[in-house]
Amino acid sequence: MTLRTIVVVDDSDPDLLYARIVLEAAGVADSVVTAGTGAEALELLQGQAGADVDLVLVDINMPEMSGFEFLEAYCPQVEAGRSRARVAMLTSSPDPADRERAARYACVSGYLVKPVQVEEVRALVARLPGPGSTAARQGPGRAER
């Protein structure tokens, strides 16, 4: 499956660059867009460009708005049908407590630990439900690592 757009949300420019390189090498999306903050990502998702976003990869540890705060703001939009992009955590935290916390959000479809590899991205995308499917509204997918 090829996605239209993936948004990567991370406050680290080197991590954004690395994620873009891996995503482009994986060939899983027509477009990769980056956002340096959760607020920037929410604005993008709520705008016209948000209609083309199929997946959001979000870091947990960011200033101003953490990845979990992003989920608190974004997941209700998915549940209400105002947005359809799935979310996967892309983080340096292998902490099982973070995985479990992320899994509680219905819009979360995966948990990837940095540095992510091409095959991990391909596996995540292969597990994503199609737009509008029942699976798209069910709980999270399985963690990668």
N, C-alpha and C positions, 0 to 999 in steps of 0.2 A: 504494500500500500504506500502511495506517495501522498503526503500531506500538502496542503496549500501553503500554510505559514506556521512556523514555530517561533515563539517569542521566548528569548532567554532573559531572565531577570537576575542580575547580579551586580553588586556594587564594585566588583573588581574588574578593571579593564583587561588584565591578562586572562582572567577566567572567562570573560565574555569572548575574547579572541579565540581561546582554545576551544570553547564550546562551538563557536561558529565553524572553525576548521573541522572539528569532528563531525558535526551535523552535515556539513557540505560533503565531506568524504563519504559519509554513510549514504548520501543520496536519498534521504527520506522526506525531503520537503522541497517545494519549488522556491521557497523564500525563508530566510532566517533573519529575524529582526531582534535587536537587543534593546533592553531597557536597564538603566542604571539604578532604578529604585522601584519599589512596589507601587508607589503612587503613579509613576510614569507608565508602568504596565497597565494599571487599572484604567488610566485615561485612554491609552491606546485601545484596550479591549472594549471600552464603552463607545469609542468613536466608530466611524464608518469602516476603518481598516480592521476593526475587531471581528467583523463578519467573516473574514478569510482566515482567522486564526483557528487552527485545529488542536494545537498543543502549546502549553506554557511550561517551561522549565524554570523553576524558581529556587533560588538559594534560601537557606533558612536564616543564616546569620548576616543580616544587613542592618545598617543604622536607619533610623527614622521609622521604617516599617519592616519588620522581620517577615520571613516567609510565612510564618504562622498567622501573622496579622494580615498578610495578603490573602491567605485562605479564608480568614474570617470575613473579609470584605468581598471576595470574589465568589466563593462557593454558593452563597445564597442567590446570586444572579443566575448561576447554572441551574439550581434547583427550581427557580421561578421561570425558567425557560427564556430568560433574557440574554443568555450567552450559552455557548455550547462547547467551547474549548476545554479539553481535559487538562489536568495539571499533573506534573511529575516534579518531585523535589530533586534538585541537583545540588548536592551539598557536600561539604567536606566532613560532615558528621556521620560516623558509622554507629552512633549511639542507638541502641535498640529502643530507648524511650522516645527518641525523635521519630523513628520509624513507626512506632505504635501510635504516637500522637498524629502523625500525618495520615495514617490509615483510617483514622476516625472521620475524615472528611470525605464525603461522597464524591466530590469532584476530583479526587486524587487517584491517579491510575498507575503510579509507580514511584520508586525511590531509587535514585542513582547516586552513587558516591563518587566524588571527584578523585582522581581524574577519570572521567568516563571514556570508554572505548567505543569504537565504531560498532562492534557487534552488540554491545549493550544497548545502544540507541536503536539499532535495527530490531532487536528483540522487543524493546518497549513499544515501538511503533506497530509492530506486528500484532501485539496484544490489544491495541486500542480498539474500542468499539467503533463501528461506523456511525456517522451522523444520524441522530434520530432513533437509533436502535434502543431496545430495552436495556441492553448492557451499558449503553452510554449513561444511563441514569442510575446504575447500580454502584455498589461500593468500589473501593480501590483495587487496582491490580496488584500483582505480587512484586515485592522488592527485587532488585537486581542482584545485590551483593549482600 
